Amino acid sequence: MYNYSQDEYYWKIQSQMTYENLPKLKNKSNESSWKTFYLSNRLSRYLVIGSEIDEMKIIDIKERLQNRGLLNVDHYNVYGFLSLPDDNFLHRYDAIFFFSYCGFKQISIGNQLSHFVDSGGGVVVCAYTTGCGRGNRLEGRWLEGGYSPFLDGVTQRISQLKIGTKHNQSHPILSNLNDQHFTGGQHSSHSDAIPSETALKICDWSNGKTLIAEIHKPNAKIIGLNFYPPEIVASNDKSNSDIILYNALKYVSNFNKNKEGETM
């Protein structure tokens, strides 16, 4: 019997039947084969969680990810010390992207995200969660169990930081990134924190502070991005800065799929 699962034309037809605006989505995708494109988008769901007075900042990040080619992206605002729904809510998703500007329930949400990682879910965290001060960091099991890619630190602002040393130039998160156009924005808000003991450095800012670090857990991966997402995407509208966000979510969501041979 002919093996349809290996036929690129078969997966192209499945994609055409499933996704609207397919040419736009495929052009923005990093996936070279139709099978990988179909399965990675069909099977993956993403959640953007932020703590913001202006919820449009969270929605903007979600829409930029959708424009990059992530099809199933939801958002949730925990500003005002709102609780996340129960663990079953998080387990609908393959990967979660979390950033905080305002106060939130640091212990309970930290506990929930660490349980999510234990169950195989990938997490990407940004400032001000990544070592920018105790008022915005994830706590509880997240902090006590070694889930944070960064130690504690304070926020620094240096205008128009660039990408510096790449410790792993072939890392998937750096794929298709235009170094010349990528900057930290007008303020380049970031932490002076160093990576935690179990974290691996991927690349630095041009001032030597760590830009991207990751932690490997038995069932999932965690990525720390040392910048404030609404600032960096607004400052790089004409470049491809949001490709880092896209790459990071794809990377952590594909971890278990790659192990099981589902998509690659």
C-alpha positions, 0 to 999 in steps of 0.5 A: 500500500502506498504510504501517504504519510510520506507524500508531500503532496498529501500534506499540502492538500491537508494544509489547503483544506485546514488553514485559511490564508495558507500562502501567507502562513507558509511563507512566514513559516520556518518549516520546509516540508508540508508535513512538518508545517501541517503537523506542527501547526495542527497539533500545537496550541500556544498561550500568551500570559501577561500582567499588563494594565493595557491588555492591548500589549498582550494582544499585540504580541499574540497577533504578531505570533499569529502573523508569523505563522502560529495558528492557535494562539490565545492570551490571558491577562493576570493583571489585578492579581487575577488567578489563572484557571485550574491546571487543566486549563494550562494543559490544553496548550503545548507552550506558554509565553509569560511576561509581566510588567505589573504585579501578579500572583507570583507564588500560585502562577509560579507553581502552576507553570512549574507543574505545566513544565513537569507535565511536558509543556514548554515555557518561554519567559521574558522581562520583567519576570527574568531577574528584573526584581522581586516584584515581578518574578515568578515564585513558589516552585518555579523559583525553589525548584530551579525553573528560572533561567536567570537569578535575581537582578535589577533592570537596566536601560541602555538605548538601542542595544544590539546582539552580542556574542552568540554562544550557540550560533546554530541554535534554532531560536537564532534561525532567520534573525537579522542581527543588523536590524535587531535592537533592544529598542529606545530603552532596551529594558533588560536585567543585569542578572546572570543565568542560573546554575543549570541554565545554558547561555545561547547569546548575549547583548552587546553590553555583555549581559545575557540575552537568551538562556535555556534550562532543560528539564526531564520533560520540557525546556524553558527559555528565558528572553532578557527583554520586555516584549512590548518594547522590543517589538514596537521598536523593531516594527520594520525588522524581524525581531518577533522571530525570536518569540516565534522561534522560542515558542516553536522550539519549546513546543517541539521538544517532546514531539521531536523525541517521539518523532511526531513532526521531525 
